Amino acid sequence: MVEKSHTSGFWPSLYEPFRGLGERVSEWVAPAAEASGAENAYRIAVELPGVEEKDIDLSVEEGVVTLSGEKRTSREEKGETWFFSERQYGSFSRSFRLPPDADGAAVDAHLKDGVLTITVPKRTPSVDPSKRVKIKAG
């Protein structure tokens, strides 16, 4: 049987709907991505409309590709009345764990038409050639 501790009670259950709010907000502002694999490489395509190359940071560390950056606003308001704005600005970050056969040291990236394409080549499987071992007497 699982018991609630004496510190739980009414207040923690009241805040339960907000527990993962930060994670949900970060997913909402994170750029959309798709990942695919081919015979010789993995590809990750990330939508980054309006983001300049200089505002993107891409790194690979311990088998994880991390993409971060910032979409900047350049709004100029001269007597305009705004009724609504659905455009998103601010910092973003996405991380992708690479499969064991991915070569993280050879990652390549290209930004074209607002889509960043990250290519991660697959390592060629190492084949241990068989060899005869001579047995020595005595």
Buried (B, 14 or more C-beta within 10 A) or exposed (E): EEEEEEEEEEEEEEEEEEEEEEEEEEEEEBBEBEEEEEEEBBEBBBEBEEBEEEBBEBEBEEEEBEBBBBBEEEEEEEEEEEEEEEEBBEEBBBEBEBEEEBBBEEBEBEBEEEBBEBBBBBEEEEEEEEEEEEEEEE
